[in-house]
């Protein structure tokens, strides 16, 4: 019976690129290439990725712009 082969770091499955799904390259991690890294950067700069906000817009002191200030 052949001995069991344990996975080594080189034979372990590499994580997939979040843009195209190909195996990630260590140089461009977590992406597979400079192209996929640039596609992701363009999405961030273009506003495709956004964190939703559950609260209304507040000014610097924490008051809502529609609240009246006490004199």
N, CA, C, O and CB atoms as a CASP TS submission, in Angstrom:
PFRMAT TS
TARGET T0000
AUTHOR 0000-0000-0000
METHOD Language model
MODEL 1
PARENT N/A
ATOM      1  N   UNK     1       0.850  -1.175   0.000  1.00  0.00           N
ATOM      2  CA  UNK     1       0.000   0.000   0.000  1.00  0.00           C
ATOM      3  C   UNK     1       0.897   1.240   0.000  1.00  0.00           C
ATOM      4  O   UNK     1       1.829   1.324   0.800  1.00  0.00           O
ATOM      5  CB  UNK     1      -0.968  -0.003   1.229  1.00  0.00           C
ATOM      6  N   UNK     2       0.626   2.211  -0.894  1.00  0.00           N
ATOM      7  CA  UNK     2       1.464   3.415  -0.945  1.00  0.00           C
ATOM      8  C   UNK     2       1.223   4.301   0.271  1.00  0.00           C
ATOM      9  O   UNK     2       0.110   4.354   0.795  1.00  0.00           O
ATOM     10  CB  UNK     2       1.190   4.207  -2.235  1.00  0.00           C
ATOM     11  N   UNK     3       2.272   4.999   0.723  1.00  0.00           N
ATOM     12  CA  UNK     3       2.099   5.899   1.869  1.00  0.00           C
ATOM     13  C   UNK     3       1.198   7.073   1.497  1.00  0.00           C
ATOM     14  O   UNK     3       1.151   7.501   0.344  1.00  0.00           O
ATOM     15  CB  UNK     3       3.467   6.415   2.367  1.00  0.00           C
ATOM     16  N   UNK     4       0.485   7.583   2.501  1.00  0.00           N
ATOM     17  CA  UNK     4      -0.390   8.735   2.257  1.00  0.00           C
ATOM     18  C   UNK     4       0.455   9.978   2.023  1.00  0.00           C
ATOM     19  O   UNK     4       1.459  10.202   2.699  1.00  0.00           O
ATOM     20  CB  UNK     4      -1.363   8.957   3.445  1.00  0.00           C
ATOM     21  N   UNK     5       0.041  10.764   1.074  1.00  0.00           N
ATOM     22  CA  UNK     5       0.769  11.985   0.751  1.00  0.00           C
ATOM     23  C   UNK     5       0.014  13.153   1.371  1.00  0.00           C
ATOM     24  O   UNK     5      -1.152  13.398   1.062  1.00  0.00           O
ATOM     25  CB  UNK     5       0.928  12.167  -0.800  1.00  0.00           C
ATOM     26  N   UNK     6       0.702  13.862   2.244  1.00  0.00           N
ATOM     27  CA  UNK     6       0.058  15.037   2.839  1.00  0.00           C
ATOM     28  C   UNK     6       0.299  16.232   1.927  1.00  0.00           C
ATOM     29  O   UNK     6       1.361  16.341   1.314  1.00  0.00           O
ATOM     30  CB  UNK     6       0.601  15.317   4.284  1.00  0.00           C
ATOM     31  N   UNK     7      -0.677  17.127   1.834  1.00  0.00           N
ATOM     32  CA  UNK     7      -0.504  18.287   0.956  1.00  0.00           C
ATOM     33  C   UNK     7       0.609  19.196   1.468  1.00  0.00           C
ATOM     34  O   UNK     7       0.696  19.492   2.660  1.00  0.00           O
ATOM     35  CB  UNK     7      -1.818  19.075   0.841  1.00  0.00           C
ATOM     36  N   UNK     8       1.434  19.620   0.559  1.00  0.00           N
ATOM     37  CA  UNK     8       2.490  20.574   0.889  1.00  0.00           C
ATOM     38  C   UNK     8       2.059  21.949   0.420  1.00  0.00           C
ATOM     39  O   UNK     8       1.132  22.055  -0.384  1.00  0.00           O
ATOM     40  CB  UNK     8       3.848  20.166   0.246  1.00  0.00           C
ATOM     41  N   UNK     9       2.703  23.006   0.895  1.00  0.00           N
ATOM     42  CA  UNK     9       2.305  24.345   0.467  1.00  0.00           C
ATOM     43  C   UNK     9       2.327  24.532  -1.045  1.00  0.00           C
ATOM     44  O   UNK     9       1.522  25.294  -1.581  1.00  0.00           O
ATOM     45  CB  UNK     9       3.200  25.359   1.101  1.00  0.00           C
ATOM     46  N   UNK    10       3.239  23.847  -1.742  1.00  0.00           N
ATOM     47  CA  UNK    10       3.285  24.009  -3.193  1.00  0.00           C
ATOM     48  C   UNK    10       2.169  23.246  -3.891  1.00  0.00           C
ATOM     49  O   UNK    10       1.735  23.643  -4.973  1.00  0.00           O
ATOM     50  CB  UNK    10       4.625  23.551  -3.724  1.00  0.00           C
ATOM     51  N   UNK    11       1.694  22.146  -3.284  1.00  0.00           N
ATOM     52  CA  UNK    11       0.631  21.387  -3.932  1.00  0.00           C
ATOM     53  C   UNK    11      -0.755  21.745  -3.404  1.00  0.00           C
ATOM     54  O   UNK    11      -1.766  21.299  -3.948  1.00  0.00           O
ATOM     55  CB  UNK    11       0.875  19.911  -3.749  1.00  0.00           C
ATOM     56  N   UNK    12      -0.802  22.550  -2.345  1.00  0.00           N
ATOM     57  CA  UNK    12      -2.097  22.965  -1.805  1.00  0.00           C
ATOM     58  C   UNK    12      -2.795  23.896  -2.796  1.00  0.00           C
ATOM     59  O   UNK    12      -2.156  24.648  -3.532  1.00  0.00           O
ATOM     60  CB  UNK    12      -1.923  23.665  -0.428  1.00  0.00           C
ATOM     61  N   UNK    13      -4.097  23.823  -2.789  1.00  0.00           N
ATOM     62  CA  UNK    13      -4.871  24.654  -3.711  1.00  0.00           C
ATOM     63  C   UNK    13      -4.741  26.126  -3.328  1.00  0.00           C
ATOM     64  O   UNK    13      -4.971  26.503  -2.179  1.00  0.00           O
ATOM     65  CB  UNK    13      -6.357  24.227  -3.716  1.00  0.00           C
ATOM     66  N   UNK    14      -4.373  26.942  -4.294  1.00  0.00           N
ATOM     67  CA  UNK    14      -4.243  28.378  -4.051  1.00  0.00           C
ATOM     68  C   UNK    14      -5.618  29.025  -4.114  1.00  0.00           C
ATOM     69  O   UNK    14      -6.487  28.557  -4.850  1.00  0.00           O
ATOM     70  CB  UNK    14      -3.281  29.033  -5.079  1.00  0.00           C
ATOM     71  N   UNK    15      -5.828  30.100  -3.348  1.00  0.00           N
ATOM     72  CA  UNK    15      -7.125  30.769  -3.391  1.00  0.00           C
ATOM     73  C   UNK    15      -7.386  31.359  -4.783  1.00  0.00           C
ATOM     74  O   UNK    15      -6.460  31.700  -5.518  1.00  0.00           O
ATOM     75  CB  UNK    15      -7.192  31.876  -2.320  1.00  0.00           C
ATOM     76  N   UNK    16      -8.640  31.465  -5.109  1.00  0.00           N
ATOM     77  CA  UNK    16      -9.028  31.981  -6.420  1.00  0.00           C
ATOM     78  C   UNK    16      -9.004  33.500  -6.448  1.00  0.00           C
ATOM     79  O   UNK    16      -9.263  34.154  -5.437  1.00  0.00           O
ATOM     80  CB  UNK    16     -10.414  31.477  -6.799  1.00  0.00           C
ATOM     81  N   UNK    17      -8.693  34.052  -7.606  1.00  0.00           N
ATOM     82  CA  UNK    17      -8.722  35.501  -7.835  1.00  0.00           C
ATOM     83  C   UNK    17     -10.172  35.979  -7.698  1.00  0.00           C
ATOM     84  O   UNK    17     -11.066  35.385  -8.301  1.00  0.00           O
ATOM     85  CB  UNK    17      -8.134  35.870  -9.255  1.00  0.00           C
ATOM     86  N   UNK    18     -10.423  37.034  -6.921  1.00  0.00           N
ATOM     87  CA  UNK    18     -11.804  37.499  -6.748  1.00  0.00           C
ATOM     88  C   UNK    18     -12.406  38.121  -8.011  1.00  0.00           C
ATOM     89  O   UNK    18     -13.622  38.303  -8.086  1.00  0.00           O
ATOM     90  CB  UNK    18     -11.857  38.504  -5.629  1.00  0.00           C
ATOM     91  N   UNK    19     -11.583  38.445  -8.992  1.00  0.00           N
ATOM     92  CA  UNK    19     -12.090  39.062 -10.222  1.00  0.00           C
ATOM     93  C   UNK    19     -12.441  38.001 -11.272  1.00  0.00           C
ATOM     94  O   UNK    19     -13.549  38.000 -11.807  1.00  0.00           O
ATOM     95  CB  UNK    19     -11.050  40.045 -10.794  1.00  0.00           C
ATOM     96  N   UNK    20     -11.492  37.095 -11.566  1.00  0.00           N
ATOM     97  CA  UNK    20     -11.723  36.140 -12.655  1.00  0.00           C
ATOM     98  C   UNK    20     -11.814  34.687 -12.216  1.00  0.00           C
ATOM     99  O   UNK    20     -12.257  33.844 -12.996  1.00  0.00           O
ATOM    100  CB  UNK    20     -10.639  36.266 -13.657  1.00  0.00           C
ATOM    101  N   UNK    21     -11.406  34.364 -10.986  1.00  0.00           N
ATOM    102  CA  UNK    21     -11.513  33.006 -10.489  1.00  0.00           C
ATOM    103  C   UNK    21     -10.306  32.124 -10.739  1.00  0.00           C
ATOM    104  O   UNK    21     -10.284  30.980 -10.286  1.00  0.00           O
ATOM    105  CB  UNK    21     -12.680  32.378 -11.081  1.00  0.00           C
ATOM    106  N   UNK    22      -9.290  32.624 -11.456  1.00  0.00           N
ATOM    107  CA  UNK    22      -8.072  31.838 -11.665  1.00  0.00           C
ATOM    108  C   UNK    22      -7.287  31.760 -10.365  1.00  0.00           C
ATOM    109  O   UNK    22      -7.528  32.552  -9.454  1.00  0.00           O
ATOM    110  CB  UNK    22      -7.200  32.452 -12.792  1.00  0.00           C
ATOM    111  N   UNK    23      -6.351  30.818 -10.261  1.00  0.00           N
ATOM    112  CA  UNK    23      -5.525  30.748  -9.043  1.00  0.00           C
ATOM    113  C   UNK    23      -4.720  32.028  -8.848  1.00  0.00           C
ATOM    114  O   UNK    23      -4.183  32.581  -9.808  1.00  0.00           O
ATOM    115  CB  UNK    23      -4.574  29.538  -9.106  1.00  0.00           C
ATOM    116  N   UNK    24      -4.638  32.495  -7.610  1.00  0.00           N
ATOM    117  CA  UNK    24      -3.941  33.741  -7.303  1.00  0.00           C
ATOM    118  C   UNK    24      -2.437  33.571  -7.462  1.00  0.00           C
ATOM    119  O   UNK    24      -1.893  32.497  -7.202  1.00  0.00           O
ATOM    120  CB  UNK    24      -4.274  34.207  -5.881  1.00  0.00           C
ATOM    121  N   UNK    25      -1.775  34.630  -7.889  1.00  0.00           N
ATOM    122  CA  UNK    25      -0.324  34.676  -8.002  1.00  0.00           C
ATOM    123  C   UNK    25       0.213  35.352  -6.750  1.00  0.00           C
ATOM    124  O   UNK    25      -0.329  36.370  -6.319  1.00  0.00           O
ATOM    125  CB  UNK    25       0.132  35.431  -9.301  1.00  0.00           C
ATOM    126  N   UNK    26       1.270  34.804  -6.158  1.00  0.00           N
ATOM    127  CA  UNK    26       1.821  35.355  -4.919  1.00  0.00           C
ATOM    128  C   UNK    26       2.259  36.808  -5.095  1.00  0.00           C
ATOM    129  O   UNK    26       2.188  37.592  -4.149  1.00  0.00           O
ATOM    130  CB  UNK    26       3.002  34.509  -4.445  1.00  0.00           C
ATOM    131  N   UNK    27       2.710  37.172  -6.289  1.00  0.00           N
ATOM    132  CA  UNK    27       3.175  38.548  -6.537  1.00  0.00           C
ATOM    133  C   UNK    27       2.016  39.555  -6.529  1.00  0.00           C
ATOM    134  O   UNK    27       2.200  40.701  -6.121  1.00  0.00           O
ATOM    135  CB  UNK    27       3.914  38.620  -7.885  1.00  0.00           C
ATOM    136  N   UNK    28       0.841  39.141  -6.970  1.00  0.00           N
ATOM    137  CA  UNK    28      -0.319  40.041  -7.069  1.00  0.00           C
ATOM    138  C   UNK    28      -1.412  39.677  -6.077  1.00  0.00           C
ATOM    139  O   UNK    28      -2.543  40.144  -6.216  1.00  0.00           O
ATOM    140  CB  UNK    28      -0.885  40.016  -8.480  1.00  0.00           C
ATOM    141  N   UNK    29      -1.106  38.864  -5.089  1.00  0.00           N
ATOM    142  CA  UNK    29      -2.095  38.356  -4.135  1.00  0.00           C
ATOM    143  C   UNK    29      -3.029  39.439  -3.643  1.00  0.00           C
ATOM    144  O   UNK    29      -2.533  40.505  -3.278  1.00  0.00           O
ATOM    145  CB  UNK    29      -1.404  37.717  -2.958  1.00  0.00           C
ATOM    146  N   UNK    30      -4.306  39.265  -3.603  1.00  0.00           N
ATOM    147  CA  UNK    30      -5.083  38.042  -3.838  1.00  0.00           C
ATOM    148  C   UNK    30      -5.490  37.851  -5.291  1.00  0.00           C
ATOM    149  O   UNK    30      -6.332  37.002  -5.586  1.00  0.00           O
ATOM    150  CB  UNK    30      -6.314  38.054  -2.983  1.00  0.00           C
ATOM    151  N   UNK    31      -4.915  38.617  -6.195  1.00  0.00           N
ATOM    152  CA  UNK    31      -5.297  38.555  -7.609  1.00  0.00           C
ATOM    153  C   UNK    31      -4.353  37.646  -8.379  1.00  0.00           C
ATOM    154  O   UNK    31      -3.311  37.245  -7.860  1.00  0.00           O
ATOM    155  CB  UNK    31      -5.303  39.961  -8.231  1.00  0.00           C
ATOM    156  N   UNK    32      -4.709  37.322  -9.605  1.00  0.00           N
ATOM    157  CA  UNK    32      -3.880  36.441 -10.430  1.00  0.00           C
ATOM    158  C   UNK    32      -2.928  37.228 -11.317  1.00  0.00           C
ATOM    159  O   UNK    32      -1.940  36.677 -11.803  1.00  0.00           O
ATOM    160  CB  UNK    32      -4.757  35.545 -11.289  1.00  0.00           C
ATOM    161  N   UNK    33      -3.209  38.505 -11.534  1.00  0.00           N
ATOM    162  CA  UNK    33      -2.377  39.305 -12.435  1.00  0.00           C
ATOM    163  C   UNK    33      -2.543  40.793 -12.133  1.00  0.00           C
ATOM    164  O   UNK    33      -3.425  41.200 -11.377  1.00  0.00           O
ATOM    165  CB  UNK    33      -2.736  39.015 -13.908  1.00  0.00           C
ATOM    166  N   UNK    34      -1.672  41.588 -12.746  1.00  0.00           N
ATOM    167  CA  UNK    34      -1.762  43.042 -12.591  1.00  0.00           C
ATOM    168  C   UNK    34      -3.074  43.543 -13.183  1.00  0.00           C
ATOM    169  O   UNK    34      -3.662  44.493 -12.666  1.00  0.00           O
ATOM    170  CB  UNK    34      -0.557  43.747 -13.270  1.00  0.00           C
ATOM    171  N   UNK    35      -3.532  42.923 -14.245  1.00  0.00           N
ATOM    172  CA  UNK    35      -4.789  43.343 -14.873  1.00  0.00           C
ATOM    173  C   UNK    35      -5.945  43.231 -13.892  1.00  0.00           C
ATOM    174  O   UNK    35      -6.726  44.171 -13.746  1.00  0.00           O
ATOM    175  CB  UNK    35      -5.078  42.502 -16.124  1.00  0.00           C
ATOM    176  N   UNK    36      -6.064  42.081 -13.212  1.00  0.00           N
ATOM    177  CA  UNK    36      -7.166  41.902 -12.259  1.00  0.00           C
ATOM    178  C   UNK    36      -7.026  42.861 -11.078  1.00  0.00           C
ATOM    179  O   UNK    36      -8.030  43.357 -10.568  1.00  0.00           O
ATOM    180  CB  UNK    36      -7.212  40.445 -11.755  1.00  0.00           C
ATOM    181  N   UNK    37      -5.799  43.128 -10.637  1.00  0.00           N
ATOM    182  CA  UNK    37      -5.592  44.097  -9.561  1.00  0.00           C
ATOM    183  C   UNK    37      -6.034  45.488 -10.010  1.00  0.00           C
ATOM    184  O   UNK    37      -6.639  46.230  -9.235  1.00  0.00           O
ATOM    185  CB  UNK    37      -4.110  44.118  -9.125  1.00  0.00           C
ATOM    186  N   UNK    38      -5.732  45.843 -11.262  1.00  0.00           N
ATOM    187  CA  UNK    38      -6.146  47.145 -11.787  1.00  0.00           C
ATOM    188  C   UNK    38      -7.663  47.233 -11.976  1.00  0.00           C
ATOM    189  O   UNK    38      -8.249  48.294 -11.759  1.00  0.00           O
ATOM    190  CB  UNK    38      -5.444  47.417 -13.114  1.00  0.00           C
ATOM    191  N   UNK    39      -8.297  46.142 -12.372  1.00  0.00           N
ATOM    192  CA  UNK    39      -9.757  46.115 -12.500  1.00  0.00           C
ATOM    193  C   UNK    39     -10.391  46.387 -11.139  1.00  0.00           C
ATOM    194  O   UNK    39     -11.342  47.162 -11.038  1.00  0.00           O
ATOM    195  CB  UNK    39     -10.243  44.747 -13.068  1.00  0.00           C
ATOM    196  N   UNK    40      -9.861  45.745 -10.084  1.00  0.00           N
ATOM    197  CA  UNK    40     -10.386  45.948  -8.735  1.00  0.00           C
ATOM    198  C   UNK    40     -10.175  47.392  -8.277  1.00  0.00           C
ATOM    199  O   UNK    40     -11.080  47.995  -7.701  1.00  0.00           O
ATOM    200  CB  UNK    40      -9.718  44.977  -7.751  1.00  0.00           C
ATOM    201  N   UNK    41      -8.985  47.949  -8.529  1.00  0.00           N
ATOM    202  CA  UNK    41      -8.717  49.344  -8.156  1.00  0.00           C
ATOM    203  C   UNK    41      -9.678  50.285  -8.875  1.00  0.00           C
ATOM    204  O   UNK    41     -10.189  51.227  -8.270  1.00  0.00           O
ATOM    205  CB  UNK    41      -7.256  49.724  -8.482  1.00  0.00           C
ATOM    206  N   UNK    42      -9.929  50.040 -10.160  1.00  0.00           N
ATOM    207  CA  UNK    42     -10.862  50.876 -10.916  1.00  0.00           C
ATOM    208  C   UNK    42     -12.274  50.803 -10.330  1.00  0.00           C
ATOM    209  O   UNK    42     -12.993  51.802 -10.308  1.00  0.00           O
ATOM    210  CB  UNK    42     -10.882  50.450 -12.389  1.00  0.00           C
ATOM    211  N   UNK    43     -12.664  49.628  -9.862  1.00  0.00           N
ATOM    212  CA  UNK    43     -13.991  49.494  -9.243  1.00  0.00           C
ATOM    213  C   UNK    43     -14.073  50.301  -7.953  1.00  0.00           C
ATOM    214  O   UNK    43     -15.092  50.937  -7.682  1.00  0.00           O
ATOM    215  CB  UNK    43     -14.309  48.014  -8.960  1.00  0.00           C
ATOM    216  N   UNK    44     -12.995  50.278  -7.146  1.00  0.00           N
ATOM    217  CA  UNK    44     -12.984  51.084  -5.915  1.00  0.00           C
ATOM    218  C   UNK    44     -13.048  52.571  -6.239  1.00  0.00           C
ATOM    219  O   UNK    44     -13.831  53.310  -5.642  1.00  0.00           O
ATOM    220  CB  UNK    44     -11.725  50.781  -5.079  1.00  0.00           C
ATOM    221  N   UNK    45     -12.216  53.010  -7.191  1.00  0.00           N
ATOM    222  CA  UNK    45     -12.168  54.438  -7.524  1.00  0.00           C
ATOM    223  C   UNK    45     -13.441  54.907  -8.209  1.00  0.00           C
ATOM    224  O   UNK    45     -13.815  56.074  -8.091  1.00  0.00           O
ATOM    225  CB  UNK    45     -10.975  54.729  -8.414  1.00  0.00           C
ATOM    226  N   UNK    46     -14.111  54.008  -8.925  1.00  0.00           N
ATOM    227  CA  UNK    46     -15.341  54.355  -9.621  1.00  0.00           C
ATOM    228  C   UNK    46     -16.578  54.316  -8.736  1.00  0.00           C
ATOM    229  O   UNK    46     -17.665  54.689  -9.177  1.00  0.00           O
ATOM    230  CB  UNK    46     -15.533  53.438 -10.774  1.00  0.00           C
ATOM    231  N   UNK    47     -16.427  53.869  -7.494  1.00  0.00           N
ATOM    232  CA  UNK    47     -17.557  53.842  -6.578  1.00  0.00           C
ATOM    233  C   UNK    47     -18.435  52.614  -6.688  1.00  0.00           C
ATOM    234  O   UNK    47     -19.542  52.592  -6.149  1.00  0.00           O
ATOM    235  CB  UNK    47     -18.381  55.032  -6.793  1.00  0.00           C
ATOM    236  N   UNK    48     -17.951  51.580  -7.387  1.00  0.00           N
ATOM    237  CA  UNK    48     -18.742  50.359  -7.501  1.00  0.00           C
ATOM    238  C   UNK    48     -18.862  49.689  -6.139  1.00  0.00           C
ATOM    239  O   UNK    48     -19.928  49.200  -5.766  1.00  0.00           O
ATOM    240  CB  UNK    48     -18.112  49.392  -8.525  1.00  0.00           C
ATOM    241  N   UNK    49     -17.751  49.673  -5.401  1.00  0.00           N
ATOM    242  CA  UNK    49     -17.764  49.118  -4.053  1.00  0.00           C
ATOM    243  C   UNK    49     -18.117  50.249  -3.096  1.00  0.00           C
ATOM    244  O   UNK    49     -17.475  51.299  -3.115  1.00  0.00           O
ATOM    245  CB  UNK    49     -16.384  48.461  -3.683  1.00  0.00           C
ATOM    246  N   UNK    50     -19.102  50.050  -2.283  1.00  0.00           N
ATOM    247  CA  UNK    50     -19.499  51.072  -1.313  1.00  0.00           C
ATOM    248  C   UNK    50     -19.985  50.391  -0.046  1.00  0.00           C
ATOM    249  O   UNK    50     -20.585  49.317  -0.090  1.00  0.00           O
ATOM    250  CB  UNK    50     -20.601  52.001  -1.894  1.00  0.00           C
ATOM    251  N   UNK    51     -19.720  51.023   1.063  1.00  0.00           N
ATOM    252  CA  UNK    51     -20.194  50.529   2.347  1.00  0.00           C
ATOM    253  C   UNK    51     -21.481  51.278   2.664  1.00  0.00           C
ATOM    254  O   UNK    51     -21.460  52.500   2.814  1.00  0.00           O
ATOM    255  CB  UNK    51     -19.116  50.718   3.481  1.00  0.00           C
ATOM    256  N   UNK    52     -22.606  50.563   2.769  1.00  0.00           N
ATOM    257  CA  UNK    52     -23.870  51.248   3.028  1.00  0.00           C
ATOM    258  C   UNK    52     -23.888  51.869   4.421  1.00  0.00           C
ATOM    259  O   UNK    52     -23.360  51.310   5.382  1.00  0.00           O
ATOM    260  CB  UNK    52     -25.040  50.278   2.871  1.00  0.00           C
ATOM    261  N   UNK    53     -24.501  53.024   4.497  1.00  0.00           N
ATOM    262  CA  UNK    53     -24.613  53.734   5.763  1.00  0.00           C
ATOM    263  C   UNK    53     -26.064  53.681   6.211  1.00  0.00           C
ATOM    264  O   UNK    53     -26.975  53.947   5.428  1.00  0.00           O
ATOM    265  CB  UNK    53     -24.116  55.207   5.637  1.00  0.00           C
ATOM    266  N   UNK    54     -26.270  53.339   7.466  1.00  0.00           N
ATOM    267  CA  UNK    54     -27.623  53.228   7.975  1.00  0.00           C
ATOM    268  C   UNK    54     -28.142  54.514   8.580  1.00  0.00           C
ATOM    269  O   UNK    54     -29.336  54.621   8.863  1.00  0.00           O
ATOM    270  CB  UNK    54     -27.689  52.146   8.984  1.00  0.00           C
ATOM    271  N   UNK    55     -27.272  55.500   8.788  1.00  0.00           N
ATOM    272  CA  UNK    55     -27.702  56.740   9.425  1.00  0.00           C
ATOM    273  C   UNK    55     -27.774  57.875   8.411  1.00  0.00           C
ATOM    274  O   UNK    55     -27.204  57.809   7.322  1.00  0.00           O
ATOM    275  CB  UNK    55     -26.753  57.112  10.566  1.00  0.00           C
ATOM    276  N   UNK    56     -28.493  58.910   8.808  1.00  0.00           N
ATOM    277  CA  UNK    56     -28.607  60.093   7.966  1.00  0.00           C
ATOM    278  C   UNK    56     -27.291  60.850   7.989  1.00  0.00           C
ATOM    279  O   UNK    56     -26.449  60.616   8.856  1.00  0.00           O
ATOM    280  CB  UNK    56     -29.770  61.000   8.432  1.00  0.00           C
ATOM    281  N   UNK    57     -27.116  61.743   7.053  1.00  0.00           N
ATOM    282  CA  UNK    57     -25.910  62.554   6.979  1.00  0.00           C
ATOM    283  C   UNK    57     -25.839  63.462   8.202  1.00  0.00           C
ATOM    284  O   UNK    57     -26.813  64.127   8.555  1.00  0.00           O
ATOM    285  CB  UNK    57     -25.882  63.386   5.670  1.00  0.00           C
ATOM    286  N   UNK    58     -24.685  63.479   8.836  1.00  0.00           N
ATOM    287  CA  UNK    58     -24.488  64.337   9.999  1.00  0.00           C
ATOM    288  C   UNK    58     -23.327  65.265   9.730  1.00  0.00           C
ATOM    289  O   UNK    58     -22.393  64.906   9.013  1.00  0.00           O
ATOM    290  CB  UNK    58     -24.242  63.505  11.279  1.00  0.00           C
ATOM    291  N   UNK    59     -23.376  66.464  10.303  1.00  0.00           N
ATOM    292  CA  UNK    59     -22.248  67.371  10.136  1.00  0.00           C
ATOM    293  C   UNK    59     -21.181  67.054  11.178  1.00  0.00           C
ATOM    294  O   UNK    59     -21.324  66.089  11.930  1.00  0.00           O
ATOM    295  CB  UNK    59     -22.705  68.847  10.250  1.00  0.00           C
ATOM    296  N   UNK    60     -20.127  67.841  11.234  1.00  0.00           N
ATOM    297  CA  UNK    60     -18.957  67.536  12.045  1.00  0.00           C
ATOM    298  C   UNK    60     -19.247  67.370  13.538  1.00  0.00           C
ATOM    299  O   UNK    60     -18.595  66.556  14.192  1.00  0.00           O
ATOM    300  CB  UNK    60     -17.948  68.608  11.863  1.00  0.00           C
ATOM    301  N   UNK    61     -20.198  68.111  14.094  1.00  0.00           N
ATOM    302  CA  UNK    61     -20.451  68.012  15.525  1.00  0.00           C
ATOM    303  C   UNK    61     -21.469  66.921  15.865  1.00  0.00           C
ATOM    304  O   UNK    61     -21.846  66.774  17.028  1.00  0.00           O
ATOM    305  CB  UNK    61     -20.933  69.345  16.053  1.00  0.00           C
ATOM    306  N   UNK    62     -21.918  66.157  14.869  1.00  0.00           N
ATOM    307  CA  UNK    62     -22.807  65.039  15.120  1.00  0.00           C
ATOM    308  C   UNK    62     -24.278  65.364  14.986  1.00  0.00           C
ATOM    309  O   UNK    62     -25.113  64.466  15.095  1.00  0.00           O
ATOM    310  CB  UNK    62     -22.556  64.513  16.461  1.00  0.00           C
ATOM    311  N   UNK    63     -24.624  66.626  14.753  1.00  0.00           N
ATOM    312  CA  UNK    63     -26.033  67.002  14.584  1.00  0.00           C
ATOM    313  C   UNK    63     -26.471  66.754  13.154  1.00  0.00           C
ATOM    314  O   UNK    63     -25.688  66.875  12.211  1.00  0.00           O
ATOM    315  CB  UNK    63     -26.260  68.481  14.962  1.00  0.00           C
ATOM    316  N   UNK    64     -27.718  66.411  13.020  1.00  0.00           N
ATOM    317  CA  UNK    64     -28.293  66.274  11.702  1.00  0.00           C
ATOM    318  C   UNK    64     -28.441  67.660  11.100  1.00  0.00           C
ATOM    319  O   UNK    64     -28.771  68.591  11.835  1.00  0.00           O
ATOM    320  CB  UNK    64     -29.651  65.535  11.755  1.00  0.00           C
ATOM    321  N   UNK    65     -28.218  67.852   9.813  1.00  0.00           N
ATOM    322  CA  UNK    65     -28.326  69.178   9.202  1.00  0.00           C
ATOM    323  C   UNK    65     -29.717  69.800   9.342  1.00  0.00           C
ATOM    324  O   UNK    65     -29.856  71.019   9.242  1.00  0.00           O
ATOM    325  CB  UNK    65     -27.965  69.091   7.743  1.00  0.00           C
ATOM    326  N   UNK    66     -30.753  68.980   9.573  1.00  0.00           N
ATOM    327  CA  UNK    66     -32.107  69.525   9.661  1.00  0.00           C
ATOM    328  C   UNK    66     -32.461  69.937  11.087  1.00  0.00           C
ATOM    329  O   UNK    66     -33.486  70.585  11.300  1.00  0.00           O
ATOM    330  CB  UNK    66     -33.116  68.504   9.152  1.00  0.00           C
ATOM    331  N   UNK    67     -31.635  69.574  12.065  1.00  0.00           N
ATOM    332  CA  UNK    67     -31.924  69.949  13.444  1.00  0.00           C
ATOM    333  C   UNK    67     -31.639  71.437  13.644  1.00  0.00           C
ATOM    334  O   UNK    67     -30.661  71.971  13.121  1.00  0.00           O
ATOM    335  CB  UNK    67     -31.091  69.095  14.433  1.00  0.00           C
ATOM    336  N   UNK    68     -32.511  72.093  14.409  1.00  0.00           N
ATOM    337  CA  UNK    68     -32.268  73.488  14.715  1.00  0.00           C
ATOM    338  C   UNK    68     -31.370  73.573  15.937  1.00  0.00           C
ATOM    339  O   UNK    68     -31.500  72.765  16.857  1.00  0.00           O
ATOM    340  CB  UNK    68     -33.594  74.248  14.947  1.00  0.00           C
ATOM    341  N   UNK    69     -30.471  74.527  15.958  1.00  0.00           N
ATOM    342  CA  UNK    69     -29.560  74.703  17.071  1.00  0.00           C
ATOM    343  C   UNK    69     -30.138  75.639  18.098  1.00  0.00           C
ATOM    344  O   UNK    69     -30.817  76.609  17.761  1.00  0.00           O
ATOM    345  CB  UNK    69     -28.227  75.217  16.592  1.00  0.00           C
ATOM    346  N   UNK    70     -29.865  75.344  19.362  1.00  0.00           N
ATOM    347  CA  UNK    70     -30.322  76.221  20.431  1.00  0.00           C
ATOM    348  C   UNK    70     -29.437  77.454  20.493  1.00  0.00           C
ATOM    349  O   UNK    70     -28.220  77.359  20.335  1.00  0.00           O
ATOM    350  CB  UNK    70     -30.324  75.484  21.786  1.00  0.00           C
ATOM    351  N   UNK    71     -30.043  78.601  20.720  1.00  0.00           N
ATOM    352  CA  UNK    71     -29.285  79.844  20.771  1.00  0.00           C
ATOM    353  C   UNK    71     -28.850  80.199  22.164  1.00  0.00           C
ATOM    354  O   UNK    71     -28.199  81.224  22.364  1.00  0.00           O
ATOM    355  CB  UNK    71     -30.088  80.959  20.206  1.00  0.00           C
TER
END
